[in-house]
Each structure stands twice: as structure tokens, then as C-alpha cells.
Amino acid sequence: MNKGIWLLLVMVMLVVSCGSQEEKKDWLHQDFDAITQAARNTEVRWYMYGGWSHVNSWVDTWVSEELASRYGIRLVRVPMDASVFVNKLLAEKAAGKETGVIDLLWINGENFKNAKEAGLLTGPFTPLLPHFTTLFDPDAAAHDFGYPVDGYEAPWGRAQFVLEYDTARTPEPPHTLDELKTWIKAHPGRFTYPQPPDFTGSAFVRQVFYAVTGGAQQYMSGFDQALFDARVPALWAWLNEVKPYLWQEGKTYPKDSGILDTLFARGEVDMSMSYHPSHAQTKILESAYPSTVRTFVLRDGSVANTHFLAIPFNAPNVPGALVVANFLLSVDAQVAKYRPDNWGDFPALDMNRLSPEERDRFDQVDLGPATLSARYLADYAVPEIPSAYLEAIEQGWNEHVLGNAGP
């Protein structure tokens, strides 16, 4: 091929490539009516955690049917852990792949931080979403594990750590971390927690960290190695003190929260735990737990966070992703998600911005006797600290608790 023609072809390819990228970015400056029109009768591929069958069912039925009915959108749920799809996007970024296959992500915490810092996300996009601007308090979701969101992810649900017990076996649960330690020692083999980095097990360990080191607020301004080194030995001491009294004498831990749920349901341990306040009620509805199961929080504090939606840098269908995100932030979707027979995930929107009729729709949702009220939970909620602490705690747990290195 003539060298001049080859150079011309390369230039054309660069122009087309740049034009395609500018066209995708330009959706962030369009009217939402135009975005909605462009999204009609398209396919949106949503990559999300797939480990909860009831959540998968709700997405595959109610959410998919509503999107098809309202917008003609075909929603394709792709189950994948967040760390895996972040690595996938990193590889595509490195390879210069400007159009990928992922339109929407369910993400938060260190995965969001890593993705945003690596330039893997489209944004800021939340100012475009009508439901975000009218129904949500932007300050309430301005940070994700202490990291600035800057409009690169949209809040669509809230979670808070709870413990579960069966009133038929344990009439009165402990109310503080000290009482929990006393209970564990008085009931050897009847308590355990999932092994970090399982999300639920890691949350339990962080909750202990807060309680034994003086609370979460001291950690909110960013990771401080000297502060961490000074405070964290108290965590290892607490966990190692109870370790011989755990299930299997602490020689092994459930690898994930699902296994802990099974141990609890079979009566091998007397407590389970979840980062979802309605988890126990959902299990009761599924007949996996007896109707006598209830939840409780420790008065030392219960970690809480928000989970989010984000759009990859190379999403092939940005308009569709924006419309799906906006719908998931709507009152209709938030109410449906709140119902324990669907999911039981707590709403992320600001109730003070709703009409009396809209607030009543949430009030009418029967959370069931196993679920603590949102107001009660709020009294004990403490924020998630920057994700660098989470990573340091998980790495330290492997060495100082699992590896028996001591405090």
C-alpha cells in the first residue's frame, strides 16, 4: 500500500475514533428528553453482583419488565463481582478499547475509588438525572467510603450492619460489644463471622475496630498510617481473645456470609449477620429461617453505607445507562426494592423531598417483625471510613488473626 494512502487511512481512523468518543461524552450535555428518546428500544447490559438469588429475580422480572414497558429497553443482567469488572475495564483501557460491552455498573467502596482514579468511569452524570436532582440530598451521598463521588456514581440503596438471632434459642441478645464478648465466652462454639475479605465478615471486623479504638470519626479525614498503627492492636487483641471460643475454636471461618447463614439455620451457631437490615425477614419469607428470628444492632455503633450505580468510560449505550439509572432512583423502583419479598433494600432518597403521598407508599411497606425500623437503625448508624483502612484491616486480619501472629 502507498505510504501516503496508509497515513491517510490512519488519520481517518483517528478522526473516527475521536469523533466516536466525543459523541459518547456529548450525552452528558444533552437534555434528558433527548437522552430518553435515544435510549428507546435499546439494550442495556448491567454488570452487578450476582450472589443473591432474590435480588437477581427482582432485577430479571420487575425491573426488566418495567423498563421494557416504559422505555422499550431490554435489560441484560450480567453477574460479576465488582473487582472482576474493574479489572476488565482496566484491561480495556490499557488496550485502547473505546467501545466496550458494559453499560452500567453496581459499585461502591474501594472498587469505585480504584475505577475513578484510573479513569474508568463516565461523568459527572448525576446532575443529568431528574430523579437525582429532585429526590436526593447530594450532600448525603457526596462520599463513598470517605472518597469524593463528584457525580460519577448515583446512590440507589442504603445498607446497615445487623446481627441476627433466634428468640427461641437466645431470648435476649447482647447489646454492646463488651456484652457480645461475654456472650461468646459463655457460649463456646456458638458464634463466628465470615472470613475477610468477605464483605459481611469484613464489616463485622470494622465494626469491632470502631468500637475498641474510640469511634469512626477520627478516621474520616483520610488514611493515616501512624494513627492506624497506634489504634489497630486493640482490634487484634479483641478478636484473638474471643477466637478460641468461636465455632471450630476459631481454627476455620465461614468463607462467606451464605455459609454463615446455613450454619445459623441448621442450629450450628446461634447468631448470623448481614449488611442488609431486612435480610432475616427475607430468609423467613423464603422459609430458610424460622419465624422466631429477629435482628439487633450493637449500641457501640452499626456501620452503614450507600451503594451506587456508575457508567464505564467506554459504555456502548450511555443514553440507555442514564435512563436505567434514573429509573432505579425513582419512587416506584425504590418502593419496589424496599419490599422484603422483592429485596428489602433500604431507599437512598431523601424522604423530606417526597410528597405526603409518596412518603406514605414507603410507610405502607410491611418490613416484617424481623426488620428493625429505619429510625431505630439511624440512631446507631456510623459511617464507613476511607477504603484504605478497609484494605489495611483485611490484610492485617490475615496476619494477626488468621495467622495467629498475635496483636
C-alpha positions in Angstrom: 0.0 0.0 0.0 1.2 3.5 -0.9 2.7 5.2 2.2 0.6 8.3 1.7 -2.6 6.3 1.5 -1.6 4.4 4.6 -1.0 7.6 6.6 -4.4 9.0 5.3 -6.2 5.8 6.5 -4.6 6.1 9.9 -5.6 9.8 10.2 -9.2 8.8 9.2 -9.3 6.1 11.8 -8.1 8.5 14.4 -10.7 11.1 13.5 -13.5 8.5 13.5 -12.2 7.2 16.9 -12.1 10.6 18.4 -15.5 11.5 17.0 -17.0 8.4 18.5 -15.5 9.2 21.9 -16.7 12.9 21.7 -20.2 11.7 20.7 -20.4 9.4 23.8 -19.2 12.2 26.0 -21.6 14.7 24.5 -24.6 12.8 26.1 -23.5 14.4 29.3 -24.6 17.8 27.9 -27.9 16.7 26.4 -31.5 17.3 27.5 -32.8 14.3 29.3 -35.8 14.1 27.0 -33.3 13.6 24.1 -31.4 11.1 26.1 -34.7 9.2 26.8 -35.6 9.2 23.2 -32.2 7.9 22.2 -32.4 5.1 24.8 -35.8 3.7 23.5 -35.7 0.2 22.1 -32.0 -0.4 23.0 -30.2 -2.9 25.1 -28.5 -2.1 28.4 -26.0 -4.5 29.9 -25.9 -4.1 33.7 -22.9 -5.8 35.4 -23.6 -6.4 39.1 -23.0 -8.8 42.0 -25.0 -12.0 41.3 -24.7 -13.8 44.6 -28.3 -13.1 45.9 -31.0 -15.0 44.1 -33.8 -12.8 45.3 -32.1 -9.7 44.0 -31.4 -11.4 40.7 -35.0 -12.4 40.5 -36.2 -8.9 41.2 -34.0 -7.4 38.5 -34.8 -10.1 35.9 -38.6 -9.7 36.5 -39.9 -6.5 37.9 -37.1 -4.1 36.9 -36.7 -5.7 33.4 -40.5 -5.7 32.8 -40.9 -2.1 33.9 -38.0 -0.9 31.7 -39.4 -2.8 28.7 -42.9 -1.4 29.3 -41.9 2.2 29.9 -38.9 2.6 27.5 -38.7 -0.4 25.3 -35.3 -1.1 27.0 -34.1 -4.7 27.1 -32.1 -5.1 30.3 -29.4 -7.8 30.4 -28.1 -8.6 33.9 -24.5 -9.8 33.9 -23.4 -11.3 37.2 -19.9 -10.4 38.1 -18.0 -9.3 41.2 -17.0 -5.6 41.2 -13.3 -6.3 41.4 -13.5 -8.5 38.3 -15.3 -6.0 36.1 -12.9 -3.2 37.3 -10.0 -5.4 36.2 -11.8 -6.0 32.9 -12.2 -2.2 32.4 -8.6 -1.7 33.3 -7.5 -4.1 30.6 -9.8 -2.4 28.0 -8.4 1.0 29.0 -4.9 -0.2 28.6 -5.7 -1.8 25.2 -7.4 1.4 24.0 -10.8 -0.2 23.6 -13.1 2.8 23.3 -16.3 0.8 23.0 -16.8 -2.0 25.5 -19.7 -4.2 26.4 -20.7 -2.8 29.8 -23.3 -0.1 30.1 -24.0 0.1 33.8 -22.2 -0.9 37.0 -23.3 -1.7 40.5 -20.3 -0.4 42.5 -19.0 1.3 45.7 -16.2 1.5 48.1 -12.6 0.7 47.1 -13.8 -0.6 43.7 -15.3 2.8 42.9 -12.2 4.6 44.1 -9.9 2.5 42.0 -12.1 2.8 38.9 -12.4 6.6 39.2 -8.7 7.2 39.8 -7.9 5.0 36.8 -10.2 7.0 34.5 -12.6 4.0 34.0 -15.9 5.9 34.5 -18.1 8.4 32.6 -19.1 11.5 34.4 -20.1 13.5 36.2 -23.6 12.3 35.2 -25.8 12.6 38.3 -26.8 16.2 37.5 -28.4 14.9 34.4 -30.8 12.6 36.3 -34.1 14.2 37.0 -34.8 11.8 39.9 -31.5 12.5 41.5 -31.9 16.3 41.3 -35.4 16.2 42.8 -35.5 13.3 45.2 -31.9 13.0 46.6 -29.8 15.0 49.0 -26.5 15.4 47.2 -24.6 16.0 50.4 -25.8 12.7 51.8 -24.1 10.8 49.0 -21.1 13.1 48.4 -18.6 10.5 49.6 -18.3 6.7 49.2 -16.2 5.2 51.9 -14.7 8.6 52.5 -13.9 9.2 48.8 -15.4 12.1 46.9 -18.1 10.9 44.4 -18.1 14.1 42.3 -21.2 13.0 40.3 -19.5 9.8 38.9 -22.0 7.5 40.7 -25.6 7.7 41.6 -26.9 6.4 45.0 -29.6 3.8 44.7 -29.7 2.0 48.0 -28.6 2.0 51.7 -27.3 -0.8 53.8 -26.5 -1.1 57.5 -24.9 -3.9 59.5 -27.2 -6.0 61.7 -26.8 -9.2 63.7 -29.4 -12.0 63.7 -30.6 -14.3 66.4 -33.4 -16.8 67.1 -35.5 -15.8 70.0 -36.4 -19.5 70.6 -32.7 -20.1 71.3 -31.5 -16.7 72.5 -34.3 -14.9 74.3 -32.1 -11.7 74.9 -29.2 -10.8 72.7 -26.1 -8.8 73.8 -26.4 -5.0 73.4 -22.8 -3.9 73.4 -19.5 -5.2 72.1 -18.4 -6.0 75.7 -21.6 -7.9 76.2 -21.1 -9.8 73.0 -17.6 -10.8 74.1 -19.1 -12.0 77.4 -21.8 -13.9 75.5 -19.3 -15.6 73.1 -17.2 -16.8 76.1 -20.3 -18.1 77.9 -21.4 -20.0 74.7 -18.3 -21.5 73.2 -18.6 -22.7 69.6 -21.9 -20.8 69.1 -20.6 -17.7 67.3 -18.4 -17.0 64.3 -18.1 -14.5 61.4 -17.2 -14.8 57.7 -13.6 -14.7 56.9 -12.5 -11.3 55.4 -12.4 -10.2 52.7 -16.0 -11.4 52.6 -18.0 -8.2 52.7 -20.1 -9.1 55.7 -17.2 -10.5 57.7 -15.1 -7.5 56.9 -17.9 -5.2 58.0 -18.1 -7.0 61.4 -14.3 -6.6 61.9 -14.5 -2.9 61.0 -17.4 -2.5 63.5 -15.2 -4.0 66.2 -12.4 -1.7 65.1 -14.5 1.4 65.6 -15.8 0.2 69.0 -12.4 -0.7 70.5 -10.5 2.3 69.2 -12.8 5.2 70.1 -15.1 5.5 67.1 -15.1 6.2 63.4 -14.8 10.0 63.2 -11.1 10.0 63.9 -10.5 8.1 60.6 -12.7 10.2 58.3 -10.1 12.7 57.0 -8.2 10.0 55.1 -5.8 7.2 55.8 -3.2 7.9 58.5 -0.7 5.2 58.8 0.6 6.4 62.2 -2.9 6.6 63.6 -3.8 3.1 62.3 -0.6 1.6 63.7 -1.3 3.1 67.1 -5.0 2.0 67.2 -5.2 -1.3 65.4 -3.5 -3.5 68.1 -6.7 -3.2 70.2 -8.6 -4.8 67.3 -6.3 -7.8 67.1 -6.4 -8.2 70.8 -10.2 -8.3 70.9 -10.5 -10.7 68.0 -7.8 -13.0 69.3 -9.3 -13.0 72.8 -12.6 -14.4 71.5 -11.0 -16.7 68.9 -10.8 -19.9 71.0 -14.5 -19.6 71.8 -15.7 -19.3 68.2 -17.2 -22.1 66.1 -14.5 -24.7 65.3 -12.4 -23.0 68.1 -11.5 -20.3 65.6 -9.4 -22.7 63.6 -11.5 -22.0 60.5 -14.1 -19.4 59.5 -17.0 -19.5 57.1 -15.7 -18.4 53.7 -18.8 -16.2 53.1 -22.0 -14.9 54.6 -24.0 -17.6 52.8 -22.2 -20.3 54.7 -22.8 -18.5 58.0 -26.5 -18.2 57.2 -26.6 -22.0 56.6 -24.8 -22.7 59.9 -27.3 -20.4 61.7 -30.3 -22.0 60.0 -29.0 -25.5 60.9 -28.5 -24.5 64.5 -24.7 -25.0 64.5 -24.3 -21.3 65.6 -26.7 -19.0 67.4 -26.1 -15.8 65.5 -25.7 -14.7 61.9 -25.1 -11.2 60.5 -25.8 -9.2 57.4 -25.2 -5.8 55.9 -28.8 -5.7 54.8 -31.3 -4.9 57.6 -34.1 -6.9 56.0 -32.0 -10.0 55.3 -33.5 -12.0 58.2 -37.1 -11.2 57.1 -36.3 -12.2 53.5 -34.9 -15.5 54.8 -38.1 -16.0 56.8 -40.2 -15.4 53.7 -38.1 -18.0 51.9 -38.7 -20.4 54.8 -34.9 -20.6 55.2 -35.2 -19.1 58.7 -37.8 -19.9 61.4 -40.3 -17.1 62.1 -38.7 -16.6 65.5 -35.6 -15.0 64.1 -35.0 -11.3 64.8 -32.2 -8.7 64.2 -30.3 -6.4 66.5 -27.5 -3.9 66.4 -24.8 -3.1 69.0 -25.2 0.2 70.7 -21.5 0.9 70.2 -22.4 1.7 66.6 -23.6 -0.1 63.4 -21.7 0.6 60.2 -23.8 1.9 57.3 -23.2 2.9 53.7 -24.7 3.7 50.4 -24.3 1.7 47.2 -24.2 3.2 43.8 -24.5 3.0 40.1 -21.8 4.1 37.6 -21.2 4.1 33.9 -18.0 2.9 32.3 -15.7 5.2 30.3 -16.4 3.1 27.2 -20.1 2.2 27.7 -21.6 1.5 24.3 -25.1 2.7 25.3 -24.7 5.8 27.5 -28.3 7.1 26.9 -29.7 3.7 28.0 -27.5 3.6 31.1 -28.6 7.0 32.1 -32.3 6.1 31.7 -32.0 2.9 33.6 -30.1 4.7 36.4 -32.7 7.4 36.6 -35.5 4.8 36.7 -33.8 2.9 39.6 -33.7 6.2 41.5 -37.5 6.7 41.1 -40.1 6.4 43.8 -41.6 3.4 42.0 -38.3 1.5 41.9 -37.2 2.5 45.4 -40.5 1.3 46.9 -40.4 -2.0 45.0 -36.8 -2.5 46.1 -37.8 -1.8 49.7 -40.3 -4.6 49.9 -38.8 -7.7 51.7 -40.5 -10.0 49.3 -38.5 -8.4 46.5 -35.3 -7.4 48.1 -35.8 -5.3 51.3 -33.0 -2.9 50.4 -33.5 0.4 52.1 -34.1 3.5 50.0 -31.4 6.1 49.4 -33.6 9.0 48.5 -34.4 11.9 50.9 -37.8 11.3 52.5 -38.1 15.1 53.2 -38.2 15.7 49.5 -41.2 13.5 48.9 -44.8 14.4 48.8 -47.0 13.0 51.7 -48.5 10.5 49.2 -45.0 9.3 48.2 -43.9 9.0 51.8 -47.0 7.0 52.6 -46.0 4.5 49.9 -42.9 3.7 51.9 -44.7 3.7 55.2 -47.1 1.2 53.9 -44.4 -1.4 53.1 -44.5 -4.2 55.6 -40.9 -4.8 56.6 -42.0 -7.7 58.8 -41.2 -8.4 62.5 -37.6 -9.3 61.9 -36.6 -5.9 60.5 -35.6 -3.0 62.7 -37.2 0.3 61.7 -35.2 2.8 59.7 -35.5 5.4 62.6 -34.1 2.9 65.1 -31.2 2.0 62.8 -30.4 5.6 62.2 -29.8 6.2 66.0 -26.9 3.7 65.9 -25.5 4.3 62.3 -21.8 5.1 61.9 -20.2 5.9 58.6 -17.8 3.8 56.6 -14.3 5.1 56.8 -11.9 5.5 53.8 -11.3 2.3 51.9 -7.6 2.4 52.6 -8.4 1.5 56.2 -10.6 -1.4 55.0 -7.7 -2.8 52.9 -5.2 -2.4 55.8 -7.6 -4.1 58.2 -8.2 -7.0 55.9 -4.5 -7.5 55.3 -3.8 -7.3 59.0 -6.5 -9.8 59.8 -4.8 -12.4 57.7 -1.6 -11.9 59.6 -2.7 -11.2 63.1 -5.8 -13.3 63.5 -5.9 -16.0 60.8 -2.1 -16.4 61.0 -2.1 -16.3 64.8 0.6 -13.7 64.9 -1.0 -12.1 67.9 -1.6 -8.4 68.4 
